[in-house]
């Protein structure tokens, strides 16, 4: 997976077989989930597990799940530690929900979430990116910018936004 090294801040998955992560749309897809510790992203996480992972027939299709969390470059040490802990807990929840037969990774990124998640999705050859939305109105979205809006327009794969 060329390009991942420049994008990855920290791989939280202790053991994974690189062969499991080769693109194989016939026998399984790579499902990326963008997480930021919000209630909305947690909802997207469970939506992805329910609709992409647990519905797949493991005899025929082996979808893979990768969890992505991004620490903004100017984050405090406390916020960085909180996001690191959050991603580890989501990794554990995913493993409990889907078992050990589903390939699973958790990757912690650093920088602008919009750019870093787009870069990671491309480097991982993800088939779909699932994210949550905070439901900002047009004015607030224009002033603050919306990560999910940016990802939906710039991601290298389809972006599914869970409301």
MODELLER restraints for C-alpha pairs under 7 A, 6 or more apart:
rsr = mdl.restraints
at = mdl.atoms
rsr.add(forms.Gaussian(group=physical.xy_distance, feature=features.Distance(at['CA:1:A'], at['CA:123:A']), mean=6.38, stdev=0.5))
rsr.add(forms.Gaussian(group=physical.xy_distance, feature=features.Distance(at['CA:1:A'], at['CA:124:A']), mean=6.64, stdev=0.5))
rsr.add(forms.Gaussian(group=physical.xy_distance, feature=features.Distance(at['CA:2:A'], at['CA:123:A']), mean=6.70, stdev=0.5))
rsr.add(forms.Gaussian(group=physical.xy_distance, feature=features.Distance(at['CA:3:A'], at['CA:123:A']), mean=5.48, stdev=0.5))
rsr.add(forms.Gaussian(group=physical.xy_distance, feature=features.Distance(at['CA:4:A'], at['CA:120:A']), mean=6.44, stdev=0.5))
rsr.add(forms.Gaussian(group=physical.xy_distance, feature=features.Distance(at['CA:4:A'], at['CA:123:A']), mean=5.33, stdev=0.5))
rsr.add(forms.Gaussian(group=physical.xy_distance, feature=features.Distance(at['CA:7:A'], at['CA:109:A']), mean=6.75, stdev=0.5))
rsr.add(forms.Gaussian(group=physical.xy_distance, feature=features.Distance(at['CA:7:A'], at['CA:116:A']), mean=6.46, stdev=0.5))
rsr.add(forms.Gaussian(group=physical.xy_distance, feature=features.Distance(at['CA:7:A'], at['CA:119:A']), mean=6.50, stdev=0.5))
rsr.add(forms.Gaussian(group=physical.xy_distance, feature=features.Distance(at['CA:7:A'], at['CA:120:A']), mean=6.00, stdev=0.5))
rsr.add(forms.Gaussian(group=physical.xy_distance, feature=features.Distance(at['CA:8:A'], at['CA:107:A']), mean=6.65, stdev=0.5))
rsr.add(forms.Gaussian(group=physical.xy_distance, feature=features.Distance(at['CA:8:A'], at['CA:108:A']), mean=6.59, stdev=0.5))
rsr.add(forms.Gaussian(group=physical.xy_distance, feature=features.Distance(at['CA:8:A'], at['CA:109:A']), mean=5.36, stdev=0.5))
rsr.add(forms.Gaussian(group=physical.xy_distance, feature=features.Distance(at['CA:9:A'], at['CA:108:A']), mean=5.45, stdev=0.5))
rsr.add(forms.Gaussian(group=physical.xy_distance, feature=features.Distance(at['CA:9:A'], at['CA:109:A']), mean=4.49, stdev=0.5))
rsr.add(forms.Gaussian(group=physical.xy_distance, feature=features.Distance(at['CA:9:A'], at['CA:110:A']), mean=5.70, stdev=0.5))
rsr.add(forms.Gaussian(group=physical.xy_distance, feature=features.Distance(at['CA:10:A'], at['CA:107:A']), mean=5.88, stdev=0.5))
rsr.add(forms.Gaussian(group=physical.xy_distance, feature=features.Distance(at['CA:10:A'], at['CA:108:A']), mean=4.96, stdev=0.5))
rsr.add(forms.Gaussian(group=physical.xy_distance, feature=features.Distance(at['CA:10:A'], at['CA:109:A']), mean=6.59, stdev=0.5))
rsr.add(forms.Gaussian(group=physical.xy_distance, feature=features.Distance(at['CA:11:A'], at['CA:106:A']), mean=6.21, stdev=0.5))
rsr.add(forms.Gaussian(group=physical.xy_distance, feature=features.Distance(at['CA:11:A'], at['CA:107:A']), mean=4.65, stdev=0.5))
rsr.add(forms.Gaussian(group=physical.xy_distance, feature=features.Distance(at['CA:11:A'], at['CA:108:A']), mean=6.25, stdev=0.5))
rsr.add(forms.Gaussian(group=physical.xy_distance, feature=features.Distance(at['CA:12:A'], at['CA:106:A']), mean=5.29, stdev=0.5))
rsr.add(forms.Gaussian(group=physical.xy_distance, feature=features.Distance(at['CA:12:A'], at['CA:107:A']), mean=5.81, stdev=0.5))
rsr.add(forms.Gaussian(group=physical.xy_distance, feature=features.Distance(at['CA:13:A'], at['CA:105:A']), mean=5.28, stdev=0.5))
rsr.add(forms.Gaussian(group=physical.xy_distance, feature=features.Distance(at['CA:13:A'], at['CA:106:A']), mean=5.54, stdev=0.5))
rsr.add(forms.Gaussian(group=physical.xy_distance, feature=features.Distance(at['CA:20:A'], at['CA:103:A']), mean=6.68, stdev=0.5))
rsr.add(forms.Gaussian(group=physical.xy_distance, feature=features.Distance(at['CA:23:A'], at['CA:125:A']), mean=6.62, stdev=0.5))
rsr.add(forms.Gaussian(group=physical.xy_distance, feature=features.Distance(at['CA:27:A'], at['CA:60:A']), mean=6.30, stdev=0.5))
rsr.add(forms.Gaussian(group=physical.xy_distance, feature=features.Distance(at['CA:27:A'], at['CA:61:A']), mean=4.59, stdev=0.5))
rsr.add(forms.Gaussian(group=physical.xy_distance, feature=features.Distance(at['CA:27:A'], at['CA:62:A']), mean=5.92, stdev=0.5))
rsr.add(forms.Gaussian(group=physical.xy_distance, feature=features.Distance(at['CA:28:A'], at['CA:61:A']), mean=4.85, stdev=0.5))
rsr.add(forms.Gaussian(group=physical.xy_distance, feature=features.Distance(at['CA:28:A'], at['CA:62:A']), mean=4.47, stdev=0.5))
rsr.add(forms.Gaussian(group=physical.xy_distance, feature=features.Distance(at['CA:28:A'], at['CA:63:A']), mean=4.26, stdev=0.5))
rsr.add(forms.Gaussian(group=physical.xy_distance, feature=features.Distance(at['CA:28:A'], at['CA:64:A']), mean=6.95, stdev=0.5))
rsr.add(forms.Gaussian(group=physical.xy_distance, feature=features.Distance(at['CA:29:A'], at['CA:63:A']), mean=4.68, stdev=0.5))
rsr.add(forms.Gaussian(group=physical.xy_distance, feature=features.Distance(at['CA:29:A'], at['CA:64:A']), mean=6.05, stdev=0.5))
rsr.add(forms.Gaussian(group=physical.xy_distance, feature=features.Distance(at['CA:29:A'], at['CA:127:A']), mean=5.85, stdev=0.5))
rsr.add(forms.Gaussian(group=physical.xy_distance, feature=features.Distance(at['CA:30:A'], at['CA:63:A']), mean=5.95, stdev=0.5))
rsr.add(forms.Gaussian(group=physical.xy_distance, feature=features.Distance(at['CA:30:A'], at['CA:64:A']), mean=4.75, stdev=0.5))
rsr.add(forms.Gaussian(group=physical.xy_distance, feature=features.Distance(at['CA:30:A'], at['CA:65:A']), mean=6.02, stdev=0.5))
rsr.add(forms.Gaussian(group=physical.xy_distance, feature=features.Distance(at['CA:30:A'], at['CA:126:A']), mean=4.79, stdev=0.5))
rsr.add(forms.Gaussian(group=physical.xy_distance, feature=features.Distance(at['CA:30:A'], at['CA:127:A']), mean=5.30, stdev=0.5))
rsr.add(forms.Gaussian(group=physical.xy_distance, feature=features.Distance(at['CA:30:A'], at['CA:128:A']), mean=6.96, stdev=0.5))
rsr.add(forms.Gaussian(group=physical.xy_distance, feature=features.Distance(at['CA:31:A'], at['CA:64:A']), mean=5.89, stdev=0.5))
rsr.add(forms.Gaussian(group=physical.xy_distance, feature=features.Distance(at['CA:31:A'], at['CA:65:A']), mean=4.91, stdev=0.5))
rsr.add(forms.Gaussian(group=physical.xy_distance, feature=features.Distance(at['CA:31:A'], at['CA:66:A']), mean=6.20, stdev=0.5))
rsr.add(forms.Gaussian(group=physical.xy_distance, feature=features.Distance(at['CA:31:A'], at['CA:126:A']), mean=5.98, stdev=0.5))
rsr.add(forms.Gaussian(group=physical.xy_distance, feature=features.Distance(at['CA:31:A'], at['CA:127:A']), mean=6.10, stdev=0.5))
rsr.add(forms.Gaussian(group=physical.xy_distance, feature=features.Distance(at['CA:31:A'], at['CA:128:A']), mean=5.35, stdev=0.5))
rsr.add(forms.Gaussian(group=physical.xy_distance, feature=features.Distance(at['CA:31:A'], at['CA:129:A']), mean=6.21, stdev=0.5))
rsr.add(forms.Gaussian(group=physical.xy_distance, feature=features.Distance(at['CA:32:A'], at['CA:65:A']), mean=5.98, stdev=0.5))
rsr.add(forms.Gaussian(group=physical.xy_distance, feature=features.Distance(at['CA:32:A'], at['CA:66:A']), mean=4.79, stdev=0.5))
rsr.add(forms.Gaussian(group=physical.xy_distance, feature=features.Distance(at['CA:32:A'], at['CA:67:A']), mean=5.91, stdev=0.5))
rsr.add(forms.Gaussian(group=physical.xy_distance, feature=features.Distance(at['CA:32:A'], at['CA:121:A']), mean=6.99, stdev=0.5))
rsr.add(forms.Gaussian(group=physical.xy_distance, feature=features.Distance(at['CA:32:A'], at['CA:126:A']), mean=6.19, stdev=0.5))
rsr.add(forms.Gaussian(group=physical.xy_distance, feature=features.Distance(at['CA:32:A'], at['CA:128:A']), mean=6.21, stdev=0.5))
rsr.add(forms.Gaussian(group=physical.xy_distance, feature=features.Distance(at['CA:32:A'], at['CA:129:A']), mean=4.72, stdev=0.5))
rsr.add(forms.Gaussian(group=physical.xy_distance, feature=features.Distance(at['CA:32:A'], at['CA:130:A']), mean=6.16, stdev=0.5))
rsr.add(forms.Gaussian(group=physical.xy_distance, feature=features.Distance(at['CA:33:A'], at['CA:45:A']), mean=6.25, stdev=0.5))
rsr.add(forms.Gaussian(group=physical.xy_distance, feature=features.Distance(at['CA:33:A'], at['CA:66:A']), mean=6.32, stdev=0.5))
rsr.add(forms.Gaussian(group=physical.xy_distance, feature=features.Distance(at['CA:33:A'], at['CA:67:A']), mean=5.01, stdev=0.5))
rsr.add(forms.Gaussian(group=physical.xy_distance, feature=features.Distance(at['CA:33:A'], at['CA:68:A']), mean=5.97, stdev=0.5))
rsr.add(forms.Gaussian(group=physical.xy_distance, feature=features.Distance(at['CA:33:A'], at['CA:129:A']), mean=5.67, stdev=0.5))
rsr.add(forms.Gaussian(group=physical.xy_distance, feature=features.Distance(at['CA:33:A'], at['CA:130:A']), mean=4.71, stdev=0.5))
rsr.add(forms.Gaussian(group=physical.xy_distance, feature=features.Distance(at['CA:33:A'], at['CA:131:A']), mean=5.91, stdev=0.5))
rsr.add(forms.Gaussian(group=physical.xy_distance, feature=features.Distance(at['CA:34:A'], at['CA:67:A']), mean=6.28, stdev=0.5))
rsr.add(forms.Gaussian(group=physical.xy_distance, feature=features.Distance(at['CA:34:A'], at['CA:68:A']), mean=4.89, stdev=0.5))
rsr.add(forms.Gaussian(group=physical.xy_distance, feature=features.Distance(at['CA:34:A'], at['CA:69:A']), mean=6.02, stdev=0.5))
rsr.add(forms.Gaussian(group=physical.xy_distance, feature=features.Distance(at['CA:34:A'], at['CA:130:A']), mean=6.31, stdev=0.5))
rsr.add(forms.Gaussian(group=physical.xy_distance, feature=features.Distance(at['CA:34:A'], at['CA:131:A']), mean=5.14, stdev=0.5))
rsr.add(forms.Gaussian(group=physical.xy_distance, feature=features.Distance(at['CA:35:A'], at['CA:41:A']), mean=5.14, stdev=0.5))
rsr.add(forms.Gaussian(group=physical.xy_distance, feature=features.Distance(at['CA:35:A'], at['CA:42:A']), mean=6.96, stdev=0.5))
rsr.add(forms.Gaussian(group=physical.xy_distance, feature=features.Distance(at['CA:35:A'], at['CA:67:A']), mean=6.99, stdev=0.5))
rsr.add(forms.Gaussian(group=physical.xy_distance, feature=features.Distance(at['CA:35:A'], at['CA:68:A']), mean=5.93, stdev=0.5))
rsr.add(forms.Gaussian(group=physical.xy_distance, feature=features.Distance(at['CA:35:A'], at['CA:69:A']), mean=5.01, stdev=0.5))
rsr.add(forms.Gaussian(group=physical.xy_distance, feature=features.Distance(at['CA:36:A'], at['CA:69:A']), mean=5.87, stdev=0.5))
rsr.add(forms.Gaussian(group=physical.xy_distance, feature=features.Distance(at['CA:37:A'], at['CA:83:A']), mean=6.89, stdev=0.5))
rsr.add(forms.Gaussian(group=physical.xy_distance, feature=features.Distance(at['CA:37:A'], at['CA:86:A']), mean=6.36, stdev=0.5))
rsr.add(forms.Gaussian(group=physical.xy_distance, feature=features.Distance(at['CA:40:A'], at['CA:132:A']), mean=4.84, stdev=0.5))
rsr.add(forms.Gaussian(group=physical.xy_distance, feature=features.Distance(at['CA:40:A'], at['CA:133:A']), mean=5.91, stdev=0.5))
rsr.add(forms.Gaussian(group=physical.xy_distance, feature=features.Distance(at['CA:40:A'], at['CA:134:A']), mean=6.28, stdev=0.5))
rsr.add(forms.Gaussian(group=physical.xy_distance, feature=features.Distance(at['CA:41:A'], at['CA:131:A']), mean=6.01, stdev=0.5))
rsr.add(forms.Gaussian(group=physical.xy_distance, feature=features.Distance(at['CA:41:A'], at['CA:132:A']), mean=4.47, stdev=0.5))
rsr.add(forms.Gaussian(group=physical.xy_distance, feature=features.Distance(at['CA:43:A'], at['CA:132:A']), mean=6.89, stdev=0.5))
rsr.add(forms.Gaussian(group=physical.xy_distance, feature=features.Distance(at['CA:44:A'], at['CA:130:A']), mean=6.34, stdev=0.5))
rsr.add(forms.Gaussian(group=physical.xy_distance, feature=features.Distance(at['CA:44:A'], at['CA:131:A']), mean=5.53, stdev=0.5))
rsr.add(forms.Gaussian(group=physical.xy_distance, feature=features.Distance(at['CA:44:A'], at['CA:132:A']), mean=5.13, stdev=0.5))
rsr.add(forms.Gaussian(group=physical.xy_distance, feature=features.Distance(at['CA:44:A'], at['CA:162:A']), mean=5.44, stdev=0.5))
rsr.add(forms.Gaussian(group=physical.xy_distance, feature=features.Distance(at['CA:48:A'], at['CA:130:A']), mean=6.73, stdev=0.5))
rsr.add(forms.Gaussian(group=physical.xy_distance, feature=features.Distance(at['CA:53:A'], at['CA:63:A']), mean=6.07, stdev=0.5))
rsr.add(forms.Gaussian(group=physical.xy_distance, feature=features.Distance(at['CA:54:A'], at['CA:98:A']), mean=6.86, stdev=0.5))
rsr.add(forms.Gaussian(group=physical.xy_distance, feature=features.Distance(at['CA:62:A'], at['CA:102:A']), mean=6.76, stdev=0.5))
rsr.add(forms.Gaussian(group=physical.xy_distance, feature=features.Distance(at['CA:63:A'], at['CA:102:A']), mean=6.96, stdev=0.5))
rsr.add(forms.Gaussian(group=physical.xy_distance, feature=features.Distance(at['CA:64:A'], at['CA:102:A']), mean=6.09, stdev=0.5))
rsr.add(forms.Gaussian(group=physical.xy_distance, feature=features.Distance(at['CA:64:A'], at['CA:103:A']), mean=4.95, stdev=0.5))
rsr.add(forms.Gaussian(group=physical.xy_distance, feature=features.Distance(at['CA:64:A'], at['CA:104:A']), mean=6.05, stdev=0.5))
rsr.add(forms.Gaussian(group=physical.xy_distance, feature=features.Distance(at['CA:65:A'], at['CA:103:A']), mean=6.36, stdev=0.5))
rsr.add(forms.Gaussian(group=physical.xy_distance, feature=features.Distance(at['CA:65:A'], at['CA:104:A']), mean=4.89, stdev=0.5))
rsr.add(forms.Gaussian(group=physical.xy_distance, feature=features.Distance(at['CA:65:A'], at['CA:105:A']), mean=6.46, stdev=0.5))
rsr.add(forms.Gaussian(group=physical.xy_distance, feature=features.Distance(at['CA:66:A'], at['CA:104:A']), mean=5.67, stdev=0.5))
rsr.add(forms.Gaussian(group=physical.xy_distance, feature=features.Distance(at['CA:66:A'], at['CA:105:A']), mean=4.61, stdev=0.5))
rsr.add(forms.Gaussian(group=physical.xy_distance, feature=features.Distance(at['CA:66:A'], at['CA:106:A']), mean=5.63, stdev=0.5))
rsr.add(forms.Gaussian(group=physical.xy_distance, feature=features.Distance(at['CA:67:A'], at['CA:105:A']), mean=6.17, stdev=0.5))
rsr.add(forms.Gaussian(group=physical.xy_distance, feature=features.Distance(at['CA:67:A'], at['CA:106:A']), mean=4.56, stdev=0.5))
rsr.add(forms.Gaussian(group=physical.xy_distance, feature=features.Distance(at['CA:67:A'], at['CA:107:A']), mean=6.13, stdev=0.5))
rsr.add(forms.Gaussian(group=physical.xy_distance, feature=features.Distance(at['CA:68:A'], at['CA:106:A']), mean=6.08, stdev=0.5))
rsr.add(forms.Gaussian(group=physical.xy_distance, feature=features.Distance(at['CA:68:A'], at['CA:107:A']), mean=5.09, stdev=0.5))
rsr.add(forms.Gaussian(group=physical.xy_distance, feature=features.Distance(at['CA:68:A'], at['CA:108:A']), mean=6.01, stdev=0.5))
rsr.add(forms.Gaussian(group=physical.xy_distance, feature=features.Distance(at['CA:69:A'], at['CA:87:A']), mean=6.68, stdev=0.5))
rsr.add(forms.Gaussian(group=physical.xy_distance, feature=features.Distance(at['CA:69:A'], at['CA:107:A']), mean=6.55, stdev=0.5))
rsr.add(forms.Gaussian(group=physical.xy_distance, feature=features.Distance(at['CA:69:A'], at['CA:108:A']), mean=5.04, stdev=0.5))
rsr.add(forms.Gaussian(group=physical.xy_distance, feature=features.Distance(at['CA:69:A'], at['CA:109:A']), mean=6.01, stdev=0.5))
rsr.add(forms.Gaussian(group=physical.xy_distance, feature=features.Distance(at['CA:70:A'], at['CA:108:A']), mean=5.76, stdev=0.5))
rsr.add(forms.Gaussian(group=physical.xy_distance, feature=features.Distance(at['CA:70:A'], at['CA:109:A']), mean=4.38, stdev=0.5))
rsr.add(forms.Gaussian(group=physical.xy_distance, feature=features.Distance(at['CA:70:A'], at['CA:110:A']), mean=5.30, stdev=0.5))
rsr.add(forms.Gaussian(group=physical.xy_distance, feature=features.Distance(at['CA:70:A'], at['CA:111:A']), mean=6.74, stdev=0.5))
rsr.add(forms.Gaussian(group=physical.xy_distance, feature=features.Distance(at['CA:70:A'], at['CA:113:A']), mean=5.37, stdev=0.5))
rsr.add(forms.Gaussian(group=physical.xy_distance, feature=features.Distance(at['CA:71:A'], at['CA:80:A']), mean=6.09, stdev=0.5))
rsr.add(forms.Gaussian(group=physical.xy_distance, feature=features.Distance(at['CA:71:A'], at['CA:83:A']), mean=6.98, stdev=0.5))
rsr.add(forms.Gaussian(group=physical.xy_distance, feature=features.Distance(at['CA:71:A'], at['CA:109:A']), mean=6.06, stdev=0.5))
rsr.add(forms.Gaussian(group=physical.xy_distance, feature=features.Distance(at['CA:71:A'], at['CA:110:A']), mean=4.69, stdev=0.5))
rsr.add(forms.Gaussian(group=physical.xy_distance, feature=features.Distance(at['CA:71:A'], at['CA:111:A']), mean=6.16, stdev=0.5))
rsr.add(forms.Gaussian(group=physical.xy_distance, feature=features.Distance(at['CA:72:A'], at['CA:110:A']), mean=5.76, stdev=0.5))
rsr.add(forms.Gaussian(group=physical.xy_distance, feature=features.Distance(at['CA:72:A'], at['CA:111:A']), mean=4.65, stdev=0.5))
rsr.add(forms.Gaussian(group=physical.xy_distance, feature=features.Distance(at['CA:72:A'], at['CA:112:A']), mean=5.53, stdev=0.5))
rsr.add(forms.Gaussian(group=physical.xy_distance, feature=features.Distance(at['CA:72:A'], at['CA:113:A']), mean=6.72, stdev=0.5))
rsr.add(forms.Gaussian(group=physical.xy_distance, feature=features.Distance(at['CA:73:A'], at['CA:110:A']), mean=5.83, stdev=0.5))
rsr.add(forms.Gaussian(group=physical.xy_distance, feature=features.Distance(at['CA:73:A'], at['CA:111:A']), mean=4.43, stdev=0.5))
rsr.add(forms.Gaussian(group=physical.xy_distance, feature=features.Distance(at['CA:73:A'], at['CA:112:A']), mean=6.80, stdev=0.5))
rsr.add(forms.Gaussian(group=physical.xy_distance, feature=features.Distance(at['CA:91:A'], at['CA:106:A']), mean=6.39, stdev=0.5))
rsr.add(forms.Gaussian(group=physical.xy_distance, feature=features.Distance(at['CA:109:A'], at['CA:116:A']), mean=6.62, stdev=0.5))
rsr.add(forms.Gaussian(group=physical.xy_distance, feature=features.Distance(at['CA:114:A'], at['CA:147:A']), mean=5.63, stdev=0.5))
rsr.add(forms.Gaussian(group=physical.xy_distance, feature=features.Distance(at['CA:114:A'], at['CA:150:A']), mean=6.44, stdev=0.5))
rsr.add(forms.Gaussian(group=physical.xy_distance, feature=features.Distance(at['CA:114:A'], at['CA:151:A']), mean=6.26, stdev=0.5))
rsr.add(forms.Gaussian(group=physical.xy_distance, feature=features.Distance(at['CA:118:A'], at['CA:151:A']), mean=6.72, stdev=0.5))
rsr.add(forms.Gaussian(group=physical.xy_distance, feature=features.Distance(at['CA:118:A'], at['CA:154:A']), mean=6.98, stdev=0.5))
rsr.add(forms.Gaussian(group=physical.xy_distance, feature=features.Distance(at['CA:118:A'], at['CA:155:A']), mean=5.11, stdev=0.5))
rsr.add(forms.Gaussian(group=physical.xy_distance, feature=features.Distance(at['CA:118:A'], at['CA:156:A']), mean=6.84, stdev=0.5))
rsr.add(forms.Gaussian(group=physical.xy_distance, feature=features.Distance(at['CA:121:A'], at['CA:156:A']), mean=6.88, stdev=0.5))
rsr.add(forms.Gaussian(group=physical.xy_distance, feature=features.Distance(at['CA:122:A'], at['CA:156:A']), mean=5.72, stdev=0.5))
rsr.add(forms.Gaussian(group=physical.xy_distance, feature=features.Distance(at['CA:126:A'], at['CA:157:A']), mean=6.64, stdev=0.5))
rsr.add(forms.Gaussian(group=physical.xy_distance, feature=features.Distance(at['CA:127:A'], at['CA:157:A']), mean=5.79, stdev=0.5))
rsr.add(forms.Gaussian(group=physical.xy_distance, feature=features.Distance(at['CA:128:A'], at['CA:157:A']), mean=5.50, stdev=0.5))
rsr.add(forms.Gaussian(group=physical.xy_distance, feature=features.Distance(at['CA:128:A'], at['CA:158:A']), mean=5.06, stdev=0.5))
rsr.add(forms.Gaussian(group=physical.xy_distance, feature=features.Distance(at['CA:128:A'], at['CA:159:A']), mean=5.83, stdev=0.5))
rsr.add(forms.Gaussian(group=physical.xy_distance, feature=features.Distance(at['CA:129:A'], at['CA:157:A']), mean=6.81, stdev=0.5))
rsr.add(forms.Gaussian(group=physical.xy_distance, feature=features.Distance(at['CA:129:A'], at['CA:158:A']), mean=6.32, stdev=0.5))
rsr.add(forms.Gaussian(group=physical.xy_distance, feature=features.Distance(at['CA:129:A'], at['CA:159:A']), mean=4.68, stdev=0.5))
rsr.add(forms.Gaussian(group=physical.xy_distance, feature=features.Distance(at['CA:129:A'], at['CA:160:A']), mean=6.06, stdev=0.5))
rsr.add(forms.Gaussian(group=physical.xy_distance, feature=features.Distance(at['CA:130:A'], at['CA:159:A']), mean=5.89, stdev=0.5))
rsr.add(forms.Gaussian(group=physical.xy_distance, feature=features.Distance(at['CA:130:A'], at['CA:160:A']), mean=4.80, stdev=0.5))
rsr.add(forms.Gaussian(group=physical.xy_distance, feature=features.Distance(at['CA:130:A'], at['CA:161:A']), mean=5.96, stdev=0.5))
rsr.add(forms.Gaussian(group=physical.xy_distance, feature=features.Distance(at['CA:131:A'], at['CA:148:A']), mean=6.51, stdev=0.5))
rsr.add(forms.Gaussian(group=physical.xy_distance, feature=features.Distance(at['CA:131:A'], at['CA:160:A']), mean=6.40, stdev=0.5))
rsr.add(forms.Gaussian(group=physical.xy_distance, feature=features.Distance(at['CA:131:A'], at['CA:161:A']), mean=5.08, stdev=0.5))
rsr.add(forms.Gaussian(group=physical.xy_distance, feature=features.Distance(at['CA:131:A'], at['CA:162:A']), mean=6.13, stdev=0.5))
rsr.add(forms.Gaussian(group=physical.xy_distance, feature=features.Distance(at['CA:132:A'], at['CA:148:A']), mean=6.98, stdev=0.5))
rsr.add(forms.Gaussian(group=physical.xy_distance, feature=features.Distance(at['CA:132:A'], at['CA:161:A']), mean=5.44, stdev=0.5))
rsr.add(forms.Gaussian(group=physical.xy_distance, feature=features.Distance(at['CA:132:A'], at['CA:162:A']), mean=4.83, stdev=0.5))
rsr.add(forms.Gaussian(group=physical.xy_distance, feature=features.Distance(at['CA:132:A'], at['CA:163:A']), mean=6.17, stdev=0.5))
rsr.add(forms.Gaussian(group=physical.xy_distance, feature=features.Distance(at['CA:133:A'], at['CA:148:A']), mean=6.12, stdev=0.5))
rsr.add(forms.Gaussian(group=physical.xy_distance, feature=features.Distance(at['CA:133:A'], at['CA:161:A']), mean=6.53, stdev=0.5))
rsr.add(forms.Gaussian(group=physical.xy_distance, feature=features.Distance(at['CA:133:A'], at['CA:162:A']), mean=6.54, stdev=0.5))
rsr.add(forms.Gaussian(group=physical.xy_distance, feature=features.Distance(at['CA:133:A'], at['CA:163:A']), mean=5.93, stdev=0.5))
rsr.add(forms.Gaussian(group=physical.xy_distance, feature=features.Distance(at['CA:148:A'], at['CA:161:A']), mean=6.93, stdev=0.5))
rsr.add(forms.Gaussian(group=physical.xy_distance, feature=features.Distance(at['CA:151:A'], at['CA:159:A']), mean=6.82, stdev=0.5))
rsr.add(forms.Gaussian(group=physical.xy_distance, feature=features.Distance(at['CA:152:A'], at['CA:159:A']), mean=5.10, stdev=0.5))
